[in-house]
């Protein structure tokens, strides 16, 4: 997705990629069972999930604004904004993965991702 932004795309391909990303987040990340985590880790993970969800929605809006941009300068600003949003999402994802490291049976820990039943 980051390459699509850098290529100067008008956002048409980005919209479908953002939709796929939002669906992945909803079906794979939000369903992770955080109840088995230590309380302090569970709280941080839930905070990351909320922030990632918010940033994904904002990314969708940024892409719509990019598609609506008619002037080259506005398009450049929107592309930068989309790129910045993607970097923010990547940082949140990295932090979320770090939270899971070493936790048995959860994300970066041992095999098997517990899901909410």
N, CA, C and O atoms as CSV, one atom per row, in Angstrom:
chain,resi,resn,atom,element,x,y,z
A,1,UNK,N,N,0.819,-1.184,0.000
A,1,UNK,CA,C,0.000,0.000,0.000
A,1,UNK,C,C,0.870,1.258,0.000
A,1,UNK,O,O,0.562,2.229,-0.692
A,2,UNK,N,N,1.945,1.239,0.770
A,2,UNK,CA,C,2.832,2.393,0.844
A,2,UNK,C,C,3.390,2.740,-0.530
A,2,UNK,O,O,3.535,3.916,-0.864
A,3,UNK,N,N,3.704,1.718,-1.332
A,3,UNK,CA,C,4.221,1.947,-2.682
A,3,UNK,C,C,3.160,2.621,-3.556
A,3,UNK,O,O,3.493,3.472,-4.381
A,4,UNK,N,N,1.904,2.255,-3.387
A,4,UNK,CA,C,0.827,2.865,-4.158
A,4,UNK,C,C,0.764,4.354,-3.878
A,4,UNK,O,O,0.525,5.148,-4.787
A,5,UNK,N,N,0.976,4.737,-2.632
A,5,UNK,CA,C,0.970,6.149,-2.261
A,5,UNK,C,C,2.147,6.863,-2.914
A,5,UNK,O,O,1.978,7.944,-3.478
A,6,UNK,N,N,3.344,6.268,-2.845
A,6,UNK,CA,C,4.541,6.899,-3.379
A,6,UNK,C,C,4.503,7.046,-4.897
A,6,UNK,O,O,5.137,7.949,-5.443
A,7,UNK,N,N,3.774,6.179,-5.581
A,7,UNK,CA,C,3.737,6.199,-7.033
A,7,UNK,C,C,2.899,7.349,-7.580
A,7,UNK,O,O,2.807,7.512,-8.797
A,8,UNK,N,N,2.293,8.138,-6.720
A,8,UNK,CA,C,1.507,9.262,-7.194
A,8,UNK,C,C,0.117,8.847,-7.638
A,8,UNK,O,O,-0.523,9.542,-8.426
A,9,UNK,N,N,-0.340,7.737,-7.143
A,9,UNK,CA,C,-1.666,7.243,-7.471
A,9,UNK,C,C,-2.713,8.247,-7.007
A,9,UNK,O,O,-2.519,8.934,-6.004
A,10,UNK,N,N,-3.823,8.332,-7.737
A,10,UNK,CA,C,-4.886,9.262,-7.376
A,10,UNK,C,C,-5.770,8.732,-6.257
A,10,UNK,O,O,-6.700,9.417,-5.831
A,11,UNK,N,N,-5.501,7.542,-5.782
A,11,UNK,CA,C,-6.253,7.002,-4.664
A,11,UNK,C,C,-7.244,5.927,-5.053
A,11,UNK,O,O,-7.811,5.281,-4.173
A,12,UNK,N,N,-7.476,5.710,-6.342
A,12,UNK,CA,C,-8.480,4.725,-6.747
A,12,UNK,C,C,-8.107,3.312,-6.289
A,12,UNK,O,O,-8.967,2.575,-5.806
A,13,UNK,N,N,-6.839,2.928,-6.435
A,13,UNK,CA,C,-6.401,1.611,-5.973
A,13,UNK,C,C,-6.277,1.551,-4.463
A,13,UNK,O,O,-6.428,0.490,-3.857
A,14,UNK,N,N,-6.001,2.696,-3.863
A,14,UNK,CA,C,-5.846,2.749,-2.411
A,14,UNK,C,C,-7.147,2.438,-1.688
A,14,UNK,O,O,-7.140,1.803,-0.633
A,15,UNK,N,N,-8.254,2.882,-2.251
A,15,UNK,CA,C,-9.531,2.689,-1.570
A,15,UNK,C,C,-9.798,1.210,-1.339
A,15,UNK,O,O,-10.223,0.823,-0.251
A,16,UNK,N,N,-9.557,0.376,-2.349
A,16,UNK,CA,C,-9.805,-1.057,-2.173
A,16,UNK,C,C,-8.796,-1.665,-1.198
A,16,UNK,O,O,-9.142,-2.568,-0.436
A,17,UNK,N,N,-7.555,-1.180,-1.216
A,17,UNK,CA,C,-6.547,-1.687,-0.278
A,17,UNK,C,C,-6.901,-1.326,1.159
A,17,UNK,O,O,-6.729,-2.140,2.066
A,18,UNK,N,N,-7.392,-0.113,1.367
A,18,UNK,CA,C,-7.784,0.311,2.713
A,18,UNK,C,C,-8.965,-0.521,3.192
A,18,UNK,O,O,-9.024,-0.909,4.358
A,19,UNK,N,N,-9.894,-0.792,2.302
A,19,UNK,CA,C,-11.046,-1.621,2.664
A,19,UNK,C,C,-10.589,-3.014,3.078
A,19,UNK,O,O,-11.076,-3.558,4.069
A,20,UNK,N,N,-9.658,-3.593,2.325
A,20,UNK,CA,C,-9.114,-4.911,2.673
A,20,UNK,C,C,-8.425,-4.862,4.036
A,20,UNK,O,O,-8.580,-5.769,4.854
A,21,UNK,N,N,-7.674,-3.810,4.266
A,21,UNK,CA,C,-6.962,-3.658,5.534
A,21,UNK,C,C,-7.938,-3.543,6.695
A,21,UNK,O,O,-7.733,-4.155,7.744
A,22,UNK,N,N,-9.001,-2.761,6.514
A,22,UNK,CA,C,-10.012,-2.618,7.560
A,22,UNK,C,C,-10.690,-3.955,7.849
A,22,UNK,O,O,-10.934,-4.295,9.006
A,23,UNK,N,N,-10.993,-4.711,6.796
A,23,UNK,CA,C,-11.622,-6.021,6.979
A,23,UNK,C,C,-10.684,-6.976,7.706
A,23,UNK,O,O,-11.113,-7.720,8.588
A,24,UNK,N,N,-9.407,-6.960,7.340
A,24,UNK,CA,C,-8.428,-7.811,8.013
A,24,UNK,C,C,-8.383,-7.468,9.496
A,24,UNK,O,O,-8.394,-8.359,10.345
A,25,UNK,N,N,-8.333,-6.191,9.805
A,25,UNK,CA,C,-8.267,-5.765,11.195
A,25,UNK,C,C,-9.502,-6.250,11.958
A,25,UNK,O,O,-9.388,-6.769,13.069
A,26,UNK,N,N,-10.679,-6.079,11.357
A,26,UNK,CA,C,-11.914,-6.480,12.015
A,26,UNK,C,C,-11.993,-7.993,12.230
A,26,UNK,O,O,-12.473,-8.448,13.268
A,27,UNK,N,N,-11.521,-8.771,11.251
A,27,UNK,CA,C,-11.694,-10.224,11.323
A,27,UNK,C,C,-10.522,-10.969,11.959
A,27,UNK,O,O,-10.684,-12.110,12.392
A,28,UNK,N,N,-9.351,-10.347,12.022
A,28,UNK,CA,C,-8.180,-11.054,12.543
A,28,UNK,C,C,-7.606,-10.460,13.824
A,28,UNK,O,O,-7.096,-11.192,14.671
A,29,UNK,N,N,-7.684,-9.159,13.971
A,29,UNK,CA,C,-7.024,-8.507,15.114
A,29,UNK,C,C,-8.012,-8.220,16.248
A,29,UNK,O,O,-7.714,-8.488,17.412
A,30,UNK,N,N,-9.163,-7.686,15.920
A,30,UNK,CA,C,-10.126,-7.355,16.972
A,30,UNK,C,C,-10.697,-8.582,17.663
A,30,UNK,O,O,-11.202,-8.484,18.781
A,31,UNK,N,N,-10.625,-9.741,17.008
A,31,UNK,CA,C,-11.189,-10.941,17.618
A,31,UNK,C,C,-10.204,-11.663,18.533
A,31,UNK,O,O,-10.555,-12.660,19.164
A,32,UNK,N,N,-8.977,-11.163,18.605
A,32,UNK,CA,C,-8.003,-11.800,19.500
A,32,UNK,C,C,-8.487,-11.721,20.939
A,32,UNK,O,O,-8.969,-10.681,21.387
A,33,UNK,N,N,-8.355,-12.814,21.647
A,33,UNK,CA,C,-8.802,-12.886,23.027
A,33,UNK,C,C,-7.749,-12.269,23.943
A,33,UNK,O,O,-6.680,-12.845,24.148
A,34,UNK,N,N,-8.054,-11.111,24.484
A,34,UNK,CA,C,-7.115,-10.427,25.369
A,34,UNK,C,C,-7.337,-10.794,26.834
A,34,UNK,O,O,-6.555,-10.401,27.700
A,35,UNK,N,N,-8.396,-11.543,27.111
A,35,UNK,CA,C,-8.713,-11.894,28.504
A,35,UNK,C,C,-7.639,-12.747,29.164
A,35,UNK,O,O,-7.514,-12.748,30.388
A,36,UNK,N,N,-6.863,-13.471,28.364
A,36,UNK,CA,C,-5.842,-14.352,28.920
A,36,UNK,C,C,-4.520,-13.636,29.163
A,36,UNK,O,O,-3.567,-14.236,29.661
A,37,UNK,N,N,-4.461,-12.375,28.819
A,37,UNK,CA,C,-3.240,-11.598,29.011
A,37,UNK,C,C,-3.194,-11.043,30.432
A,37,UNK,O,O,-4.231,-10.882,31.075
A,38,UNK,N,N,-1.990,-10.753,30.917
A,38,UNK,CA,C,-1.903,-10.043,32.193
A,38,UNK,C,C,-2.678,-8.725,32.079
A,38,UNK,O,O,-2.662,-8.096,31.021
A,39,UNK,N,N,-3.346,-8.303,33.138
A,39,UNK,CA,C,-4.221,-7.120,33.071
A,39,UNK,C,C,-3.553,-5.867,32.482
A,39,UNK,O,O,-4.174,-5.140,31.707
A,40,UNK,N,N,-2.306,-5.619,32.847
A,40,UNK,CA,C,-1.644,-4.410,32.340
A,40,UNK,C,C,-1.385,-4.516,30.833
A,40,UNK,O,O,-1.461,-3.520,30.114
A,41,UNK,N,N,-1.082,-5.718,30.366
A,41,UNK,CA,C,-0.865,-5.939,28.933
A,41,UNK,C,C,-2.201,-5.872,28.203
A,41,UNK,O,O,-2.298,-5.276,27.131
A,42,UNK,N,N,-3.223,-6.479,28.782
A,42,UNK,CA,C,-4.559,-6.467,28.170
A,42,UNK,C,C,-5.036,-5.027,27.941
A,42,UNK,O,O,-5.584,-4.705,26.887
A,43,UNK,N,N,-4.824,-4.186,28.925
A,43,UNK,CA,C,-5.253,-2.793,28.812
A,43,UNK,C,C,-4.514,-2.071,27.682
A,43,UNK,O,O,-5.126,-1.326,26.917
A,44,UNK,N,N,-3.215,-2.286,27.577
A,44,UNK,CA,C,-2.441,-1.646,26.513
A,44,UNK,C,C,-2.853,-2.172,25.137
A,44,UNK,O,O,-2.975,-1.402,24.185
A,45,UNK,N,N,-3.065,-3.479,25.039
A,45,UNK,CA,C,-3.473,-4.078,23.769
A,45,UNK,C,C,-4.815,-3.505,23.326
A,45,UNK,O,O,-4.992,-3.158,22.159
A,46,UNK,N,N,-5.748,-3.407,24.248
A,46,UNK,CA,C,-7.055,-2.843,23.906
A,46,UNK,C,C,-6.923,-1.388,23.462
A,46,UNK,O,O,-7.627,-0.947,22.553
A,47,UNK,N,N,-6.027,-0.649,24.098
A,47,UNK,CA,C,-5.786,0.740,23.686
A,47,UNK,C,C,-5.238,0.794,22.263
A,47,UNK,O,O,-5.658,1.630,21.463
A,48,UNK,N,N,-4.301,-0.096,21.952
A,48,UNK,CA,C,-3.760,-0.150,20.588
A,48,UNK,C,C,-4.844,-0.525,19.588
A,48,UNK,O,O,-4.905,0.039,18.495
A,49,UNK,N,N,-5.699,-1.472,19.955
A,49,UNK,CA,C,-6.773,-1.862,19.053
A,49,UNK,C,C,-7.696,-0.680,18.750
A,49,UNK,O,O,-8.099,-0.479,17.604
A,50,UNK,N,N,-8.022,0.086,19.762
A,50,UNK,CA,C,-8.883,1.257,19.575
A,50,UNK,C,C,-8.192,2.284,18.675
A,50,UNK,O,O,-8.807,2.830,17.759
A,51,UNK,N,N,-6.916,2.539,18.942
A,51,UNK,CA,C,-6.178,3.529,18.142
A,51,UNK,C,C,-6.012,3.072,16.694
A,51,UNK,O,O,-6.135,3.878,15.772
A,52,UNK,N,N,-5.737,1.796,16.492
A,52,UNK,CA,C,-5.592,1.286,15.126
A,52,UNK,C,C,-6.913,1.401,14.390
A,52,UNK,O,O,-6.941,1.795,13.224
A,53,UNK,N,N,-8.003,1.064,15.053
A,53,UNK,CA,C,-9.319,1.185,14.435
A,53,UNK,C,C,-9.590,2.634,14.025
A,53,UNK,O,O,-10.067,2.898,12.921
A,54,UNK,N,N,-9.282,3.560,14.919
A,54,UNK,CA,C,-9.484,4.984,14.623
A,54,UNK,C,C,-8.624,5.430,13.449
A,54,UNK,O,O,-9.108,6.114,12.547
A,55,UNK,N,N,-7.355,5.047,13.457
A,55,UNK,CA,C,-6.448,5.443,12.380
A,55,UNK,C,C,-6.864,4.845,11.040
A,55,UNK,O,O,-6.709,5.489,10.003
A,56,UNK,N,N,-7.389,3.623,11.050
A,56,UNK,CA,C,-7.874,3.010,9.809
A,56,UNK,C,C,-9.068,3.778,9.242
A,56,UNK,O,O,-9.170,3.980,8.032
A,57,UNK,N,N,-9.968,4.201,10.130
A,57,UNK,CA,C,-11.113,4.999,9.657
A,57,UNK,C,C,-10.634,6.333,9.093
A,57,UNK,O,O,-11.125,6.787,8.060
A,58,UNK,N,N,-9.678,6.957,9.772
A,58,UNK,CA,C,-9.135,8.219,9.275
A,58,UNK,C,C,-8.392,8.025,7.954
A,58,UNK,O,O,-8.437,8.891,7.080
A,59,UNK,N,N,-7.712,6.891,7.810
A,59,UNK,CA,C,-7.034,6.593,6.553
A,59,UNK,C,C,-8.047,6.501,5.418
A,59,UNK,O,O,-7.797,6.996,4.319
A,60,UNK,N,N,-9.171,5.879,5.675
A,60,UNK,CA,C,-10.233,5.808,4.671
A,60,UNK,C,C,-10.693,7.193,4.245
A,60,UNK,O,O,-10.922,7.446,3.063
A,61,UNK,N,N,-10.825,8.084,5.215
A,61,UNK,CA,C,-11.215,9.470,4.900
A,61,UNK,C,C,-10.111,10.177,4.114
A,61,UNK,O,O,-10.392,10.911,3.166
A,62,UNK,N,N,-8.866,9.957,4.507
A,62,UNK,CA,C,-7.745,10.570,3.788
A,62,UNK,C,C,-7.733,10.142,2.326
A,62,UNK,O,O,-7.476,10.955,1.438
A,63,UNK,N,N,-8.009,8.869,2.079
A,63,UNK,CA,C,-8.032,8.363,0.700
A,63,UNK,C,C,-9.173,9.012,-0.082
A,63,UNK,O,O,-9.009,9.358,-1.252
A,64,UNK,N,N,-10.320,9.175,0.557
A,64,UNK,CA,C,-11.430,9.855,-0.133
A,64,UNK,C,C,-11.052,11.285,-0.491
A,64,UNK,O,O,-11.361,11.756,-1.586
A,65,UNK,N,N,-10.387,11.975,0.426
A,65,UNK,CA,C,-9.943,13.342,0.144
A,65,UNK,C,C,-8.900,13.355,-0.970
A,65,UNK,O,O,-8.890,14.263,-1.802
A,66,UNK,N,N,-8.037,12.365,-0.990
A,66,UNK,CA,C,-7.044,12.261,-2.057
A,66,UNK,C,C,-7.733,12.091,-3.409
A,66,UNK,O,O,-7.351,12.730,-4.389
A,67,UNK,N,N,-8.730,11.245,-3.459
A,67,UNK,CA,C,-9.462,11.036,-4.705
A,67,UNK,C,C,-10.163,12.314,-5.163
A,67,UNK,O,O,-10.307,12.547,-6.363
A,68,UNK,N,N,-10.594,13.130,-4.222
A,68,UNK,CA,C,-11.326,14.351,-4.559
A,68,UNK,C,C,-10.399,15.508,-4.923
A,68,UNK,O,O,-10.859,16.518,-5.457
A,69,UNK,N,N,-9.111,15.379,-4.646
A,69,UNK,CA,C,-8.162,16.466,-4.918
A,69,UNK,C,C,-8.079,16.726,-6.415
A,69,UNK,O,O,-7.891,15.801,-7.205
A,70,UNK,N,N,-8.219,17.986,-6.797
A,70,UNK,CA,C,-8.183,18.358,-8.217
A,70,UNK,C,C,-6.893,19.088,-8.594
A,70,UNK,O,O,-6.487,19.082,-9.756
A,71,UNK,N,N,-6.266,19.706,-7.621
A,71,UNK,CA,C,-5.035,20.434,-7.903
A,71,UNK,C,C,-3.837,19.578,-7.492
A,71,UNK,O,O,-3.896,18.819,-6.525
A,72,UNK,N,N,-2.768,19.718,-8.242
A,72,UNK,CA,C,-1.567,18.910,-7.995
A,72,UNK,C,C,-1.043,19.110,-6.574
A,72,UNK,O,O,-0.671,18.145,-5.906
A,73,UNK,N,N,-1.015,20.343,-6.119
A,73,UNK,CA,C,-0.497,20.621,-4.774
A,73,UNK,C,C,-1.366,19.960,-3.702
A,73,UNK,O,O,-0.853,19.400,-2.734
A,74,UNK,N,N,-2.662,20.030,-3.884
A,74,UNK,CA,C,-3.567,19.397,-2.926
A,74,UNK,C,C,-3.371,17.888,-2.939
A,74,UNK,O,O,-3.372,17.248,-1.887
A,75,UNK,N,N,-3.203,17.319,-4.130
A,75,UNK,CA,C,-2.954,15.886,-4.247
A,75,UNK,C,C,-1.695,15.471,-3.520
A,75,UNK,O,O,-1.666,14.444,-2.843
A,76,UNK,N,N,-0.646,16.280,-3.665
A,76,UNK,CA,C,0.618,15.987,-2.965
A,76,UNK,C,C,0.428,16.024,-1.454
A,76,UNK,O,O,0.931,15.161,-0.735
A,77,UNK,N,N,-0.306,17.035,-0.977
A,77,UNK,CA,C,-0.559,17.135,0.463
A,77,UNK,C,C,-1.336,15.920,0.969
A,77,UNK,O,O,-1.046,15.374,2.033
A,78,UNK,N,N,-2.322,15.516,0.182
A,78,UNK,CA,C,-3.140,14.355,0.574
A,78,UNK,C,C,-2.317,13.074,0.561
A,78,UNK,O,O,-2.462,12.233,1.448
A,79,UNK,N,N,-1.455,12.921,-0.437
A,79,UNK,CA,C,-0.587,11.734,-0.492
A,79,UNK,C,C,0.330,11.690,0.724
A,79,UNK,O,O,0.544,10.629,1.311
A,80,UNK,N,N,0.870,12.844,1.097
A,80,UNK,CA,C,1.727,12.905,2.283
A,80,UNK,C,C,0.931,12.517,3.525
A,80,UNK,O,O,1.414,11.776,4.381
A,81,UNK,N,N,-0.283,13.024,3.609
A,81,UNK,CA,C,-1.128,12.717,4.760
A,81,UNK,C,C,-1.419,11.211,4.829
A,81,UNK,O,O,-1.375,10.619,5.908
A,82,UNK,N,N,-1.715,10.599,3.687
A,82,UNK,CA,C,-1.957,9.157,3.644
A,82,UNK,C,C,-0.691,8.409,4.072
A,82,UNK,O,O,-0.762,7.472,4.867
A,83,UNK,N,N,0.453,8.820,3.550
A,83,UNK,CA,C,1.713,8.182,3.919
A,83,UNK,C,C,2.002,8.295,5.407
A,83,UNK,O,O,2.441,7.334,6.038
A,84,UNK,N,N,1.751,9.483,5.967
A,84,UNK,CA,C,1.955,9.680,7.404
A,84,UNK,C,C,1.025,8.781,8.219
A,84,UNK,O,O,1.421,8.219,9.240
A,85,UNK,N,N,-0.204,8.659,7.756
A,85,UNK,CA,C,-1.178,7.820,8.468
A,85,UNK,C,C,-0.735,6.355,8.431
A,85,UNK,O,O,-0.865,5.638,9.423
A,86,UNK,N,N,-0.218,5.920,7.300
A,86,UNK,CA,C,0.267,4.538,7.176
A,86,UNK,C,C,1.439,4.306,8.127
A,86,UNK,O,O,1.523,3.259,8.769
A,87,UNK,N,N,2.343,5.283,8.218
A,87,UNK,CA,C,3.470,5.151,9.157
A,87,UNK,C,C,2.980,5.064,10.600
A,87,UNK,O,O,3.511,4.285,11.392
A,88,UNK,N,N,1.983,5.851,10.936
A,88,UNK,CA,C,1.409,5.798,12.281
A,88,UNK,C,C,0.824,4.417,12.543
A,88,UNK,O,O,1.032,3.842,13.612
A,89,UNK,N,N,0.095,3.887,11.571
A,89,UNK,CA,C,-0.474,2.548,11.715
A,89,UNK,C,C,0.612,1.494,11.887
A,89,UNK,O,O,0.468,0.573,12.692
A,90,UNK,N,N,1.685,1.627,11.138
A,90,UNK,CA,C,2.788,0.672,11.248
A,90,UNK,C,C,3.406,0.710,12.642
A,90,UNK,O,O,3.749,-0.330,13.204
A,91,UNK,N,N,3.547,1.907,13.193
A,91,UNK,CA,C,4.104,2.019,14.548
A,91,UNK,C,C,3.178,1.368,15.581
A,91,UNK,O,O,3.640,0.674,16.486
A,92,UNK,N,N,1.878,1.597,15.437
A,92,UNK,CA,C,0.927,0.963,16.355
A,92,UNK,C,C,0.983,-0.555,16.227
A,92,UNK,O,O,0.953,-1.265,17.233
A,93,UNK,N,N,1.063,-1.053,15.005
A,93,UNK,CA,C,1.140,-2.506,14.790
A,93,UNK,C,C,2.419,-3.081,15.397
A,93,UNK,O,O,2.387,-4.140,16.023
A,94,UNK,N,N,3.532,-2.393,15.217
A,94,UNK,CA,C,4.786,-2.843,15.822
A,94,UNK,C,C,4.664,-2.892,17.342
A,94,UNK,O,O,5.113,-3.847,17.977
A,95,UNK,N,N,4.059,-1.864,17.917
A,95,UNK,CA,C,3.889,-1.823,19.369
A,95,UNK,C,C,2.975,-2.955,19.834
A,95,UNK,O,O,3.220,-3.571,20.872
A,96,UNK,N,N,1.930,-3.224,19.068
A,96,UNK,CA,C,1.013,-4.305,19.417
A,96,UNK,C,C,1.726,-5.652,19.372
A,96,UNK,O,O,1.525,-6.497,20.244
A,97,UNK,N,N,2.550,-5.844,18.364
A,97,UNK,CA,C,3.316,-7.090,18.271
A,97,UNK,C,C,4.296,-7.228,19.435
A,97,UNK,O,O,4.489,-8.325,19.959
A,98,UNK,N,N,4.909,-6.127,19.835
A,98,UNK,CA,C,5.830,-6.165,20.970
A,98,UNK,C,C,5.108,-6.557,22.255
A,98,UNK,O,O,5.668,-7.256,23.100
A,99,UNK,N,N,3.876,-6.108,22.396
A,99,UNK,CA,C,3.096,-6.475,23.589
A,99,UNK,C,C,2.888,-7.988,23.645
A,99,UNK,O,O,2.855,-8.580,24.724
A,100,UNK,N,N,2.749,-8.606,22.471
A,100,UNK,CA,C,2.488,-10.038,22.413
A,100,UNK,C,C,3.719,-10.905,22.544
A,100,UNK,O,O,3.607,-12.106,22.789
A,101,UNK,N,N,4.895,-10.317,22.385
A,101,UNK,CA,C,6.125,-11.106,22.475
A,101,UNK,C,C,6.280,-11.693,23.869
A,101,UNK,O,O,6.127,-11.004,24.878
A,102,UNK,N,N,6.580,-12.950,23.897
A,102,UNK,CA,C,6.822,-13.606,25.170
A,102,UNK,C,C,5.579,-14.027,25.915
A,102,UNK,O,O,5.675,-14.671,26.960
A,103,UNK,N,N,4.399,-13.674,25.395
A,103,UNK,CA,C,3.163,-14.091,26.053
A,103,UNK,C,C,2.729,-15.402,25.414
A,103,UNK,O,O,2.376,-15.442,24.235
A,104,UNK,N,N,2.757,-16.447,26.179
A,104,UNK,CA,C,2.439,-17.787,25.697
A,104,UNK,C,C,1.086,-17.814,24.988
A,104,UNK,O,O,0.062,-17.429,25.553
A,105,UNK,N,N,1.106,-18.280,23.729
A,105,UNK,CA,C,-0.138,-18.482,22.992
A,105,UNK,C,C,-0.791,-17.219,22.453
A,105,UNK,O,O,-1.946,-17.262,22.030
A,106,UNK,N,N,-0.088,-16.110,22.458
A,106,UNK,CA,C,-0.713,-14.876,21.978
A,106,UNK,C,C,0.229,-14.145,21.048
A,106,UNK,O,O,1.356,-13.832,21.432
A,107,UNK,N,N,-0.196,-13.876,19.872
A,107,UNK,CA,C,0.504,-13.157,18.816
A,107,UNK,C,C,1.950,-13.591,18.671
A,107,UNK,O,O,2.207,-14.653,18.105
A,108,UNK,N,N,2.908,-12.809,19.163
A,108,UNK,CA,C,4.311,-13.113,18.963
A,108,UNK,C,C,4.846,-14.201,19.874
A,108,UNK,O,O,6.001,-14.607,19.743
A,109,UNK,N,N,4.008,-14.687,20.812
A,109,UNK,CA,C,4.448,-15.731,21.730
A,109,UNK,C,C,4.533,-17.065,21.037
A,109,UNK,O,O,5.139,-17.172,19.971
A,110,UNK,N,N,3.951,-18.064,21.609
A,110,UNK,CA,C,3.968,-19.410,21.037
A,110,UNK,C,C,2.841,-19.576,20.021
A,110,UNK,O,O,1.982,-18.701,19.908
A,111,UNK,N,N,2.831,-20.680,19.283
A,111,UNK,CA,C,1.810,-20.894,18.258
A,111,UNK,C,C,0.401,-20.853,18.835
A,111,UNK,O,O,0.154,-21.195,19.991
A,112,UNK,N,N,-0.502,-20.420,17.973
A,112,UNK,CA,C,-1.910,-20.400,18.349
A,112,UNK,C,C,-2.357,-19.041,18.816
A,112,UNK,O,O,-1.932,-18.564,19.869
A,113,UNK,N,N,-3.209,-18.418,18.039
A,113,UNK,CA,C,-3.767,-17.129,18.421
A,113,UNK,C,C,-5.132,-17.352,19.036
A,113,UNK,O,O,-6.067,-17.727,18.328
A,114,UNK,N,N,-5.275,-17.134,20.328
A,114,UNK,CA,C,-6.586,-17.321,20.920
A,114,UNK,C,C,-7.564,-16.283,20.350
A,114,UNK,O,O,-7.214,-15.113,20.196
A,115,UNK,N,N,-8.758,-16.710,20.047
A,115,UNK,CA,C,-9.776,-15.815,19.544
A,115,UNK,C,C,-10.958,-15.810,20.503
A,115,UNK,O,O,-11.216,-16.782,21.213
A,116,UNK,N,N,-11.666,-14.686,20.501
A,116,UNK,CA,C,-12.834,-14.588,21.366
A,116,UNK,C,C,-13.878,-15.589,20.906
A,116,UNK,O,O,-14.118,-15.747,19.709
A,117,UNK,N,N,-14.477,-16.244,21.838
A,117,UNK,CA,C,-15.508,-17.246,21.521
A,117,UNK,C,C,-16.871,-16.608,21.560
A,117,UNK,O,O,-17.875,-17.280,21.322
